[in-house]
Amino acid sequence: MARKKDNCEELLAVTAQRKSTRLATREKEHGQREFEAEDRECDTLSSNGSVNHDSQWVDSSFVDKQSVALKPGLHCQTSGHLGQEGISATETRSAHISGLWGLLPDEIIEGILRLCQPSQLGMLQSTCTYFSGSKLIDKIAKHKLKSVPRAKGLKPMKQDGESNLTLLHFVNCQSAAAAQATAVACGGHHTTALLVEQGSTSKTETRHALFTFGRNFHGQLGSTDFCDRKSPATVSLGFRSCQDNADLEEETMPAVVANGTHHSTCISRRGELFAWGLGTHGELGLGRWAALEVSSPKQCPLAQIRIVSVACGARHTLAIGESGSLWSCGKNSNGQLGSGNHLDTHRLQLVHNLQGSRIVSAACGAQHSVALASDGSLFTWGDGSRGQLGHSQLQAVAGLGADQVNVTLLLPQKIARLEPSLLLPDSRVTAVSAGNYHTMALTVGGSILGFGSNESGCLGLGDSLVRWRPTKVNLVLEGEEGICMRAVQIACGAGHTVALISRQGCLEVRTTGTNTWGQLGQGDRLMRYRFTPTLPVPRVTAVLAGDEHSAAVCEGGELYLWGRGDSGQLGMSDGRAKWRPTAVKGFLVVHPDKTLRRSKRNQPYVRPCTSPETKRQRVQDLSAHMM
């Protein structure tokens, strides 16, 4: 405490000395009126509580007022870019803010900047002359990058005008997009989302709920009937006995959603997997004697296995356990389950061939599967007749006119060209997505790799040629030479692909591929062979793709959908296709903090058990599940 007081007293002395020197100069140059104005500005350093002998060196209110609350008229958006476009000319910037920062010692300024988010650092750099002319913020951004393990080896592309701050923003956006995408899932003709009622932001204490809309012919909406829904309708995962009180039961809270072509899945906060919809081949994982069509969520029987991620294909499902194990069930005619045979499986079974790897992400195509290990290794298996597995040796087999069975892999096989030990850190794969017959991979450095069927241009390579090996996609369009481009997120539909791109720090949605229903969101139905910007979506943070429709989630939780909508999968009452991104009114997507972070989760709804019979039944169900 004594040390803090000494430092604060020293700060006051230095401030007073600087004040007297600056005021004497200003009095000579600008006259008495400027002298009095400058005097009032410098006095705010002590009068606003910036020096506190009892607690902190710099009061948080001073930091908020001087570093975050910018002068009206100098507003710059904080989502999607770092504020480079917030000011038109240097002379319009706030000079008095620069003067106040100049009064503080460098060590205190650095301490303040370390507490700022990348967007706040961008605001300061673009609106304050003190920071725009120095390299202090870039230094802080470089320090923050070193503390992010996945950013190891990343360096700014200075030849394209990228700074450490822009790079830090990109890294954070990649993580945020992956987390936010777990709250929305687009299927064949239906959509599932974790939503809150509009009127309060998605970051408030309002509880979220599971909503579904679209086609319900097979019960994939989970609404207990088989009627289509053109607007979001709630679905309950049921109630369970409280662990600490058998007389009470709590609502099962949804945390992660994923959709297949005709079925849906959801992971609860406790890691329980629920599935519903069409299950003719066992893709629901409910057992051999389960109904072929399930119209309400049913829990998959996985004893003592906590599920953290799930992916759904046309007729099969992949689930990742907390320890990194991979489980599969469903149709296996092309070996897409990775079990080494062609037998369908009606319950989730461990993929034994991957037990030596910790799986962190998985994706399902129509008849193939993809798994990403924690070290960046990429495994593929199943149907490889169109190059979607990324193994170039299969091209020779297919070229001999072999039937489809001979161009399949029954066991997971690592893609040799993407071996992590042979790649630089920024070239290793960090995310994957799969369409019907194509696969896209995203690297740590923001490059996109595509392979598989490309007849509709879904790989974004500028042509319609099949790719049998991972091929890097050029994101720079004509006229964009010299502009830094990095991919933040990738999502595959049946024959189109949606990407979230960081363009010089500004996030924008780009699409490529088939566009029969306007799923590219570009205001027309023309096919694209390169990743082309959609019509604007404000402050987008994540993108998703269904078979023939697409989605984007914005910073405030707004959900935009476009593409095919005849079954109601766009959540709009008219049931029509949309060629441009259109917001779903009345709802906001839940913030991932409320579903994935234990410290910020909302408490579930709790109610008394309805009857002794219900209580006994729930206890029996819980005991049976734990066996």
C-alpha positions as CSV (number, residue, x, y, z in Angstrom):
1,M,0.0,0.0,0.0
2,A,2.9,2.4,0.8
3,R,4.4,1.6,-2.5
4,K,1.2,2.5,-4.3
5,K,0.9,5.8,-2.4
6,D,4.5,6.7,-3.3
7,N,3.9,5.9,-7.0
8,C,0.6,7.9,-7.0
9,E,2.4,10.9,-5.3
10,E,5.1,10.7,-7.9
11,L,2.5,10.6,-10.6
12,L,0.8,13.7,-9.2
13,A,4.2,15.5,-9.1
14,V,5.0,14.6,-12.7
15,T,1.5,15.6,-13.8
16,A,1.7,19.0,-12.1
17,Q,5.1,19.7,-13.7
18,R,3.8,18.7,-17.1
19,K,0.7,20.8,-16.6
20,S,2.6,23.9,-15.7
21,T,4.9,23.6,-18.7
22,R,2.1,22.8,-21.1
23,L,-0.1,25.6,-19.9
24,A,2.7,28.2,-20.1
25,T,3.3,27.3,-23.7
26,R,-0.4,27.3,-24.6
27,E,-0.9,30.7,-22.9
28,K,1.7,32.3,-25.2
29,E,0.5,30.6,-28.4
30,H,-3.3,30.6,-28.1
31,G,-4.2,33.3,-25.6
32,Q,-6.1,33.4,-22.4
33,R,-9.2,31.5,-23.6
34,E,-7.2,28.4,-24.7
35,F,-5.2,28.6,-21.5
36,E,-8.4,28.3,-19.4
37,A,-9.8,25.4,-21.5
38,E,-6.5,23.5,-21.2
39,D,-6.4,24.1,-17.5
40,R,-9.8,22.5,-17.1
41,E,-8.8,19.5,-19.1
42,C,-5.7,18.8,-17.2
43,D,-7.5,19.2,-13.9
44,T,-9.7,16.2,-14.8
45,L,-6.7,14.0,-14.0
46,S,-7.1,14.6,-10.3
47,S,-10.7,15.6,-10.1
48,N,-12.2,12.6,-11.9
49,G,-10.8,10.2,-9.3
50,S,-7.9,9.0,-11.4
51,V,-5.6,8.9,-8.4
52,N,-6.8,6.8,-5.4
53,H,-4.5,6.4,-2.4
54,D,-6.6,3.6,-1.0
55,S,-7.2,1.2,-3.9
56,Q,-5.9,1.6,-7.5
57,W,-3.4,3.8,-9.3
58,V,-5.9,4.6,-12.0
59,D,-9.7,4.5,-11.4
60,S,-11.7,2.4,-13.8
61,S,-14.1,5.3,-14.4
62,F,-11.2,7.3,-15.8
63,V,-10.2,4.4,-18.1
64,D,-13.8,4.0,-19.3
65,K,-14.3,7.7,-20.0
66,Q,-10.9,8.4,-21.7
67,S,-10.2,5.1,-23.5
68,V,-13.6,3.7,-24.4
69,A,-16.2,6.5,-24.6
70,L,-15.2,8.4,-27.7
71,K,-16.1,11.9,-28.7
72,P,-19.5,12.1,-30.4
73,G,-19.1,12.3,-34.2
74,L,-16.0,10.0,-34.1
75,H,-18.0,6.8,-33.8
76,C,-16.5,3.7,-35.3
77,Q,-18.0,0.2,-35.3
78,T,-16.4,-2.3,-33.0
79,S,-17.5,-5.5,-34.7
80,G,-16.3,-6.7,-38.0
81,H,-13.4,-4.3,-38.2
82,L,-11.0,-2.5,-36.0
83,G,-12.0,1.1,-36.6
84,Q,-9.7,2.0,-39.5
85,E,-12.6,3.6,-41.3
86,G,-13.9,5.5,-38.2
87,I,-12.3,8.9,-39.1
88,S,-12.0,10.7,-42.5
89,A,-9.2,13.1,-41.7
90,T,-6.6,13.6,-39.0
91,E,-7.7,17.1,-38.2
92,T,-11.1,15.8,-37.1
93,R,-9.7,13.6,-34.3
94,S,-10.0,14.5,-30.7
95,A,-7.0,16.5,-29.7
96,H,-7.8,16.8,-26.0
97,I,-7.9,13.0,-25.5
98,S,-4.4,12.9,-27.0
99,G,-3.3,15.5,-24.5
100,L,-4.6,13.6,-21.5
101,W,-2.9,10.3,-22.6
102,G,0.3,12.3,-22.9
103,L,0.2,13.2,-19.2
104,L,0.4,9.5,-18.1
105,P,3.6,7.5,-17.6
106,D,4.1,4.8,-20.2
107,E,3.9,2.0,-17.7
108,I,0.4,3.1,-16.7
109,I,-0.7,3.5,-20.3
110,E,0.5,0.0,-21.1
111,G,-1.4,-1.4,-18.0
112,I,-4.6,0.2,-19.2
113,L,-4.2,-1.1,-22.8
114,R,-3.6,-4.6,-21.6
115,L,-7.1,-4.6,-20.1
116,C,-8.7,-3.5,-23.4
117,Q,-10.3,-5.8,-25.9
118,P,-9.0,-5.7,-29.5
119,S,-12.1,-3.7,-30.7
120,Q,-11.4,-1.1,-28.0
121,L,-7.7,-0.9,-29.0
122,G,-8.8,-0.4,-32.6
123,M,-11.1,2.5,-31.4
124,L,-8.3,4.1,-29.6
125,Q,-5.9,3.8,-32.5
126,S,-8.4,5.2,-35.0
127,T,-9.7,8.1,-32.9
128,C,-6.8,9.3,-30.8
129,T,-3.8,11.1,-32.2
130,Y,-1.6,9.9,-29.4
131,F,-1.9,6.3,-30.4
132,S,-2.3,6.7,-34.1
133,G,1.2,8.1,-34.3
134,S,2.9,5.5,-32.0
135,K,3.5,1.8,-32.1
136,L,2.3,1.2,-28.5
137,I,-1.0,-0.5,-29.4
138,D,0.7,-2.7,-31.9
139,K,3.2,-3.7,-29.2
140,I,0.3,-4.6,-26.8
141,A,-1.4,-6.6,-29.5
142,K,1.8,-8.6,-30.2
143,H,2.1,-9.3,-26.5
144,K,-1.6,-10.6,-26.4
145,L,-0.9,-12.8,-29.4
146,K,1.9,-14.6,-27.6
147,S,-0.5,-15.6,-24.9
148,V,-2.8,-17.4,-27.4
149,P,-1.5,-21.0,-27.9
150,R,-3.3,-21.5,-31.3
151,A,-1.6,-18.3,-32.6
152,K,1.8,-19.7,-32.3
153,G,3.8,-19.0,-35.5
154,L,1.3,-16.4,-36.8
155,K,2.9,-13.2,-38.1
156,P,1.1,-10.2,-39.7
157,M,1.3,-9.9,-43.4
158,K,2.8,-6.4,-43.3
159,Q,3.2,-6.3,-47.1
160,D,-0.6,-6.3,-47.3
161,G,-1.0,-3.7,-44.5
162,E,-1.8,-6.1,-41.7
163,S,-0.8,-5.2,-38.2
164,N,-0.5,-7.2,-35.0
165,L,-3.8,-5.7,-33.9
166,T,-5.6,-6.9,-37.0
167,L,-4.1,-10.3,-36.6
168,L,-5.2,-10.5,-33.0
169,H,-8.7,-9.5,-34.0
170,F,-8.7,-12.4,-36.6
171,V,-7.5,-14.9,-34.0
172,N,-10.3,-13.9,-31.6
173,C,-12.9,-14.0,-34.3
174,Q,-12.0,-17.5,-35.3
175,S,-12.6,-18.7,-31.7
176,A,-15.8,-16.7,-31.3
177,A,-17.2,-18.0,-34.6
178,A,-16.6,-21.6,-33.7
179,A,-18.4,-21.1,-30.3
180,Q,-21.3,-19.2,-31.7
181,A,-21.9,-21.7,-34.5
182,T,-22.8,-24.4,-31.9
183,A,-26.1,-22.5,-31.2
184,V,-27.6,-22.8,-34.8
185,A,-27.9,-25.8,-37.1
186,C,-29.2,-26.0,-40.7
187,G,-30.4,-29.3,-42.0
188,G,-31.9,-30.6,-45.2
189,H,-35.2,-28.6,-45.0
190,H,-35.2,-27.5,-41.3
191,T,-33.4,-25.3,-38.9
192,T,-32.6,-25.7,-35.2
193,A,-31.4,-22.9,-32.9
194,L,-31.0,-21.9,-29.3
195,L,-32.9,-18.6,-29.1
196,V,-34.1,-16.0,-26.6
197,E,-37.1,-13.8,-26.9
198,Q,-36.2,-10.4,-28.4
199,G,-36.5,-7.4,-26.2
200,S,-33.4,-8.3,-24.2
201,T,-30.0,-8.9,-25.5
202,S,-28.6,-12.5,-25.7
203,K,-26.1,-11.6,-23.0
204,T,-28.7,-11.0,-20.3
205,E,-30.0,-13.4,-17.7
206,T,-32.9,-14.4,-20.0
207,R,-33.0,-18.2,-20.3
208,H,-32.7,-19.6,-23.8
209,A,-34.7,-22.4,-25.3
210,L,-34.5,-24.9,-28.1
211,F,-36.4,-23.7,-31.2
212,T,-37.1,-25.6,-34.5
213,F,-38.8,-24.6,-37.7
214,G,-39.1,-26.0,-41.2
215,R,-40.1,-29.4,-42.6
216,N,-41.4,-32.0,-40.1
217,F,-42.4,-34.9,-42.3
218,H,-40.2,-37.3,-40.3
219,G,-40.5,-35.6,-36.9
220,Q,-37.2,-33.7,-37.2
221,L,-38.6,-30.7,-35.5
222,G,-39.2,-32.6,-32.3
223,S,-42.6,-31.0,-31.8
224,T,-44.4,-34.3,-31.0
225,D,-46.4,-34.1,-34.3
226,F,-45.5,-34.2,-38.0
227,C,-46.6,-30.7,-39.0
228,D,-44.3,-28.2,-40.7
229,R,-43.5,-25.0,-38.8
230,K,-42.8,-21.7,-40.7
231,S,-42.0,-19.8,-37.5
232,P,-39.7,-20.8,-34.6
233,A,-41.5,-23.1,-32.1
234,T,-40.1,-24.3,-28.7
235,V,-39.0,-27.9,-28.1
236,S,-38.4,-29.3,-24.6
237,L,-35.7,-31.8,-23.8
238,G,-37.7,-32.7,-20.7
239,F,-37.1,-32.6,-16.9
240,R,-34.8,-34.6,-14.7
241,S,-34.6,-35.2,-10.9
242,C,-32.3,-32.8,-9.1
243,Q,-29.2,-34.4,-7.9
244,D,-29.4,-32.8,-4.4
245,N,-33.2,-33.0,-4.0
246,A,-35.3,-35.9,-5.3
247,D,-38.5,-33.9,-4.6
248,L,-37.6,-31.4,-7.3
249,E,-36.9,-31.7,-11.0
250,E,-35.0,-29.3,-13.2
251,E,-35.3,-28.5,-16.9
252,T,-32.7,-30.1,-19.2
253,M,-30.9,-27.2,-20.7
254,P,-29.7,-27.4,-24.4
255,A,-26.2,-26.4,-25.2
256,V,-25.2,-27.5,-28.7
257,V,-27.3,-28.4,-31.8
258,A,-26.6,-30.2,-35.0
259,N,-28.8,-31.3,-37.9
260,G,-28.7,-34.0,-40.5
261,T,-30.8,-34.2,-43.7
262,H,-33.8,-35.6,-41.9
263,H,-32.8,-35.8,-38.2
264,S,-31.7,-33.5,-35.4
265,T,-29.5,-33.7,-32.4
266,C,-28.8,-31.7,-29.3
267,I,-26.3,-31.9,-26.5
268,S,-27.4,-30.8,-23.0
269,R,-25.2,-28.9,-20.5
270,R,-24.4,-32.2,-18.8
271,G,-23.2,-33.8,-22.0
272,E,-26.2,-35.9,-22.7
273,L,-27.0,-36.5,-26.4
274,F,-30.6,-36.2,-27.6
275,A,-31.8,-37.2,-31.1
276,W,-35.1,-37.2,-33.0
277,G,-36.4,-37.4,-36.6
278,L,-35.9,-40.1,-39.2
279,G,-34.0,-43.2,-37.8
280,T,-34.4,-45.9,-40.4
281,H,-30.7,-46.7,-40.5
282,G,-29.9,-46.1,-36.8
283,E,-28.7,-42.5,-37.2
284,L,-30.5,-41.5,-34.0
285,G,-28.4,-43.9,-31.9
286,L,-31.5,-45.0,-29.9
287,G,-31.1,-48.7,-30.3
288,R,-32.3,-51.3,-32.8
289,W,-35.8,-51.4,-31.4
290,A,-36.5,-47.7,-31.5
291,A,-39.2,-46.3,-33.7
292,L,-38.3,-45.5,-37.3
293,E,-39.5,-41.9,-36.8
294,V,-39.2,-40.1,-33.5
295,S,-41.1,-36.9,-33.1
296,S,-39.7,-35.7,-29.8
297,P,-36.2,-35.6,-28.3
298,K,-35.0,-38.9,-26.9
299,Q,-31.7,-39.4,-25.0
300,C,-29.1,-41.7,-26.6
301,P,-28.0,-44.5,-24.2
302,L,-24.4,-43.7,-23.6
303,A,-23.4,-44.8,-20.1
304,Q,-21.0,-42.4,-18.4
305,I,-19.9,-40.8,-21.6
306,R,-20.1,-37.1,-21.7
307,I,-20.6,-35.8,-25.3
308,V,-19.1,-32.4,-26.2
309,S,-19.6,-32.2,-30.0
310,V,-21.8,-33.8,-32.6
311,A,-22.1,-33.8,-36.4
312,C,-24.8,-35.2,-38.6
313,G,-24.8,-36.4,-42.2
314,A,-27.5,-37.6,-44.6
315,R,-28.0,-40.9,-42.7
316,H,-25.3,-41.1,-40.0
317,T,-24.1,-39.3,-36.9
318,L,-20.7,-38.7,-35.3
319,A,-20.3,-37.7,-31.7
320,I,-17.1,-36.7,-29.8
321,G,-16.6,-37.6,-26.1
322,E,-15.1,-35.4,-23.5
323,S,-11.8,-37.4,-23.7
324,G,-11.5,-37.0,-27.4
325,S,-13.0,-40.3,-28.4
326,L,-15.2,-40.6,-31.6
327,W,-18.5,-42.4,-31.7
328,S,-20.6,-43.2,-34.8
329,C,-24.0,-44.7,-35.7
330,G,-26.3,-44.9,-38.7
331,K,-26.0,-46.0,-42.3
332,N,-22.7,-47.6,-43.2
333,S,-23.2,-48.7,-46.8
334,N,-20.0,-46.8,-47.8
335,G,-18.0,-47.3,-44.6
336,Q,-18.9,-43.8,-43.3
337,L,-19.0,-45.1,-39.7
338,G,-15.3,-46.1,-39.8
339,S,-16.0,-49.5,-38.3
340,G,-14.2,-51.5,-41.0
341,N,-17.4,-53.0,-42.4
342,H,-20.6,-52.1,-44.2
343,L,-23.0,-52.9,-41.4
344,D,-25.4,-50.2,-40.1
345,T,-25.2,-49.5,-36.4
346,H,-28.3,-48.4,-34.3
347,R,-26.3,-47.4,-31.2
348,L,-23.3,-45.1,-31.0
349,Q,-20.1,-47.3,-31.2
350,L,-16.5,-46.3,-30.6
351,V,-14.4,-45.7,-33.7
352,H,-11.5,-47.9,-32.5
353,N,-9.1,-46.9,-35.3
354,L,-8.9,-43.4,-33.9
355,Q,-8.3,-44.3,-30.2
356,G,-4.7,-43.1,-30.4
357,S,-5.8,-39.5,-31.4
358,R,-7.7,-36.9,-29.5
359,I,-10.5,-35.8,-31.8
360,V,-11.6,-32.2,-31.4
361,S,-13.9,-31.7,-34.4
362,A,-15.9,-33.8,-36.9
363,A,-18.0,-33.3,-40.0
364,C,-20.3,-35.5,-42.0
365,G,-21.0,-35.5,-45.8
366,A,-23.7,-37.4,-47.5
367,Q,-21.7,-40.7,-47.4
368,H,-18.3,-39.7,-46.0
369,S,-16.9,-38.6,-42.7
370,V,-14.1,-36.2,-41.5
371,A,-12.3,-36.0,-38.1
372,L,-9.8,-33.5,-36.9
373,A,-7.3,-34.4,-34.2
374,S,-5.9,-32.0,-31.6
375,D,-2.5,-32.0,-33.3
376,G,-4.0,-30.9,-36.7
377,S,-4.1,-34.3,-38.3
378,L,-7.1,-34.7,-40.6
379,F,-8.7,-38.2,-41.0
380,T,-11.3,-39.1,-43.7
381,W,-13.2,-42.2,-44.6
382,G,-16.3,-43.5,-46.4
383,D,-17.2,-42.7,-50.0
384,G,-14.3,-41.2,-51.9
385,S,-15.6,-41.6,-55.5
386,R,-15.5,-37.8,-56.1
387,G,-12.3,-36.9,-54.3
388,Q,-14.0,-35.8,-51.1
389,L,-11.6,-37.8,-48.9
390,G,-8.6,-35.9,-50.1
391,H,-6.5,-39.0,-50.8
392,S,-4.9,-38.6,-54.2
393,Q,-4.2,-42.3,-54.6
394,L,-8.0,-42.9,-54.9
395,Q,-7.9,-41.0,-58.2
396,A,-6.0,-43.8,-59.9
397,V,-8.6,-46.4,-58.7
398,A,-11.5,-44.3,-59.9
399,G,-9.8,-43.7,-63.2
400,L,-9.8,-47.5,-63.9
401,G,-13.6,-47.4,-63.9
402,A,-14.0,-49.1,-60.6
403,D,-17.4,-49.2,-59.0
404,Q,-18.1,-47.0,-55.9
405,V,-17.4,-49.8,-53.4
406,N,-13.7,-49.9,-54.5
407,V,-13.3,-46.1,-54.0
408,T,-14.3,-46.2,-50.3
409,L,-12.3,-46.3,-47.1
410,L,-13.8,-48.4,-44.4
411,L,-11.4,-47.1,-41.7
412,P,-10.2,-43.6,-41.0
413,Q,-7.0,-42.7,-42.9
414,K,-4.9,-39.6,-42.3
415,I,-4.4,-37.2,-45.2
416,A,-0.7,-37.4,-45.8
417,R,-0.4,-33.9,-47.4
418,L,-1.7,-32.4,-44.2
419,E,0.6,-34.1,-41.8
420,P,1.2,-31.5,-39.1
421,S,4.9,-32.3,-38.7
422,L,5.5,-31.4,-42.4
423,L,3.7,-28.0,-42.1
424,L,4.4,-24.6,-40.6
425,P,2.2,-23.8,-37.6
426,D,0.0,-21.4,-39.5
427,S,-0.6,-24.0,-42.2
428,R,-2.1,-26.7,-39.9
429,V,-5.8,-27.4,-40.1
430,T,-8.0,-26.0,-37.3
431,A,-11.5,-26.6,-38.6
432,V,-13.4,-28.7,-41.1
433,S,-16.8,-28.8,-42.8
434,A,-18.3,-31.2,-45.3
435,G,-21.0,-30.9,-48.0
436,N,-22.7,-33.8,-49.8
437,Y,-19.6,-34.6,-51.9
438,H,-17.0,-32.0,-51.1
439,T,-14.9,-31.1,-48.0
440,M,-13.4,-27.8,-46.9
441,A,-10.6,-27.3,-44.3
442,L,-9.6,-24.1,-42.5
443,T,-6.0,-23.5,-41.4
444,V,-4.7,-21.6,-38.4
445,G,-3.5,-18.8,-40.7
446,G,-6.9,-18.4,-42.3
447,S,-6.3,-20.3,-45.6
448,I,-9.1,-22.5,-47.1
449,L,-8.3,-25.9,-48.5
450,G,-10.9,-27.6,-50.7
451,F,-11.3,-31.1,-52.3
452,G,-14.0,-33.2,-53.8
453,S,-16.8,-32.6,-56.2
454,N,-16.7,-29.1,-57.8
455,E,-19.2,-29.2,-60.6
456,S,-21.2,-26.4,-59.1
457,G,-18.1,-24.4,-58.1
458,C,-18.6,-25.1,-54.4
459,L,-14.8,-25.3,-53.8
460,G,-14.4,-21.7,-54.9
461,L,-11.4,-22.4,-57.2
462,G,-12.7,-20.6,-60.2
463,D,-13.6,-23.7,-62.2
464,S,-15.7,-26.9,-62.1
465,L,-12.9,-29.5,-61.9
466,V,-12.8,-32.2,-59.3
467,R,-10.0,-32.0,-56.8
468,W,-8.6,-35.2,-55.4
469,R,-6.2,-33.6,-53.0
470,P,-6.4,-30.5,-50.6
471,T,-6.1,-27.4,-52.8
472,K,-5.6,-23.9,-51.5
473,V,-8.4,-21.4,-52.4
474,N,-7.4,-18.0,-53.6
475,L,-9.7,-15.5,-51.7
476,V,-8.5,-12.4,-53.5
477,L,-10.8,-11.2,-56.2
478,E,-10.0,-8.9,-59.1
479,G,-9.2,-5.5,-57.8
480,E,-8.3,-6.7,-54.3
481,E,-4.6,-7.3,-54.9
482,G,-2.5,-6.2,-51.9
483,I,-5.4,-6.6,-49.4
484,C,-5.0,-8.9,-46.5
485,M,-7.5,-11.8,-46.6
486,R,-8.0,-14.4,-44.0
487,A,-10.8,-17.0,-43.6
488,V,-12.4,-17.0,-40.1
489,Q,-14.9,-19.8,-40.6
490,I,-16.2,-22.2,-43.3
491,A,-19.5,-24.0,-43.7
492,C,-20.6,-26.4,-46.4
493,G,-24.1,-26.9,-47.8
494,A,-25.1,-29.7,-50.2
495,G,-23.6,-27.9,-53.2
496,H,-22.5,-24.5,-51.9
497,T,-20.1,-23.1,-49.4
498,V,-20.3,-20.2,-47.0
499,A,-17.2,-18.5,-45.6
500,L,-16.6,-15.7,-43.1
501,I,-13.7,-13.7,-44.3
502,S,-11.6,-11.1,-42.6
503,R,-10.8,-8.4,-45.2
504,Q,-8.2,-6.1,-43.8
505,G,-9.8,-6.6,-40.4
506,C,-13.4,-6.2,-41.6
507,L,-15.6,-9.4,-41.4
508,E,-17.8,-10.2,-44.4
509,V,-19.7,-13.2,-45.7
510,R,-18.7,-14.7,-49.0
511,T,-20.3,-17.6,-50.8
512,T,-19.7,-19.9,-53.8
513,G,-21.4,-22.8,-55.6
514,T,-24.9,-23.6,-56.7
515,N,-27.5,-20.9,-56.2
516,T,-30.8,-22.4,-57.4
517,W,-32.7,-21.1,-54.4
518,G,-30.7,-18.0,-53.7
519,Q,-28.6,-19.7,-51.0
520,L,-25.6,-17.6,-51.9
521,G,-27.4,-14.5,-50.7
522,Q,-26.3,-12.3,-53.5
523,G,-29.7,-11.1,-54.7
524,D,-29.9,-13.5,-57.7
525,R,-29.8,-17.2,-58.6
526,L,-26.5,-17.2,-60.6
527,M,-23.9,-19.8,-59.8
528,R,-20.6,-18.6,-58.5
529,Y,-17.2,-20.3,-58.9
530,R,-15.2,-18.0,-56.6
531,F,-16.0,-16.8,-53.1
532,T,-18.0,-13.6,-53.7
533,P,-19.4,-11.2,-51.1
534,T,-23.0,-11.6,-50.2
535,L,-25.3,-8.6,-49.7
536,P,-24.3,-6.9,-46.5
537,V,-24.9,-8.6,-43.1
538,P,-24.2,-6.2,-40.2
539,R,-21.6,-7.2,-37.6
540,V,-21.6,-10.9,-38.5
541,T,-19.8,-13.3,-36.1
542,A,-20.6,-16.8,-37.5
543,V,-22.0,-18.5,-40.6
544,L,-23.8,-21.8,-41.2
545,A,-25.1,-23.8,-44.2
546,G,-27.9,-26.3,-44.8
547,D,-28.5,-28.3,-47.9
548,E,-30.1,-25.3,-49.7
549,H,-30.2,-22.5,-47.3
550,S,-27.7,-20.5,-45.3
551,A,-27.5,-18.5,-42.1
552,A,-25.4,-15.9,-40.3
553,V,-25.4,-14.8,-36.7
554,C,-24.6,-11.2,-35.8
555,E,-22.8,-9.7,-32.8
556,G,-26.1,-8.7,-31.1
557,G,-27.6,-12.2,-31.6
558,E,-29.6,-11.4,-34.7
559,L,-30.2,-14.4,-37.0
560,Y,-30.1,-13.9,-40.7
561,L,-31.3,-16.6,-43.1
562,W,-31.6,-16.9,-46.9
563,G,-32.0,-19.5,-49.6
564,R,-34.8,-22.1,-49.9
565,G,-37.7,-21.5,-47.7
566,D,-40.7,-23.4,-49.0
567,S,-40.8,-25.7,-46.0
568,G,-40.4,-22.8,-43.5
569,Q,-36.7,-23.5,-42.8
570,L,-36.0,-19.7,-42.9
571,G,-38.3,-19.1,-40.0
572,M,-40.5,-16.6,-41.9
573,S,-44.2,-17.0,-42.1
574,D,-44.4,-16.5,-45.9
575,G,-42.6,-19.8,-46.7
576,R,-40.8,-18.3,-49.6
577,A,-37.2,-18.4,-50.8
578,K,-35.0,-15.4,-49.9
579,W,-32.2,-14.3,-52.3
580,R,-30.7,-12.0,-49.8
581,P,-29.9,-12.3,-46.0
582,T,-33.1,-11.6,-44.1
583,A,-33.4,-11.3,-40.3
584,V,-35.7,-13.6,-38.3
585,K,-37.9,-11.2,-36.3
586,G,-38.7,-11.6,-32.6
587,F,-35.7,-13.8,-31.6
588,L,-32.0,-13.5,-30.8
589,V,-29.4,-16.3,-30.9
590,V,-28.1,-17.1,-27.4
591,H,-24.6,-16.0,-26.7
592,P,-22.2,-19.0,-26.3
593,D,-21.2,-17.8,-22.9
594,K,-24.7,-18.8,-21.7
595,T,-24.3,-22.4,-23.0
596,L,-20.6,-23.2,-23.0
597,R,-19.1,-21.3,-20.0
598,R,-20.1,-22.7,-16.6
599,S,-19.4,-19.4,-14.8
600,K,-21.9,-17.5,-16.9
601,R,-24.6,-20.1,-17.5
602,N,-28.2,-19.3,-16.5
603,Q,-29.8,-21.5,-13.8
604,P,-32.3,-24.0,-15.2
605,Y,-36.0,-23.8,-14.3
606,V,-36.8,-26.0,-11.3
607,R,-40.2,-27.3,-10.3
608,P,-41.7,-29.9,-7.8
609,C,-42.1,-33.4,-9.1
610,T,-45.7,-33.7,-10.4
611,S,-46.5,-37.0,-8.6
612,P,-44.8,-39.9,-6.7
613,E,-45.1,-42.1,-9.7
614,T,-43.3,-39.5,-11.9
615,K,-40.6,-39.3,-9.2
616,R,-40.1,-43.0,-9.1
617,Q,-40.0,-43.3,-12.8
618,R,-37.5,-40.5,-13.2
619,V,-35.2,-42.1,-10.5
620,Q,-35.5,-45.5,-12.4
621,D,-34.7,-43.8,-15.7
622,L,-31.7,-42.1,-14.2
623,S,-30.5,-45.4,-12.6
624,A,-30.9,-47.2,-15.9
625,H,-29.0,-44.5,-17.7
626,M,-26.0,-44.8,-15.3
627,M,-25.8,-48.6,-15.6
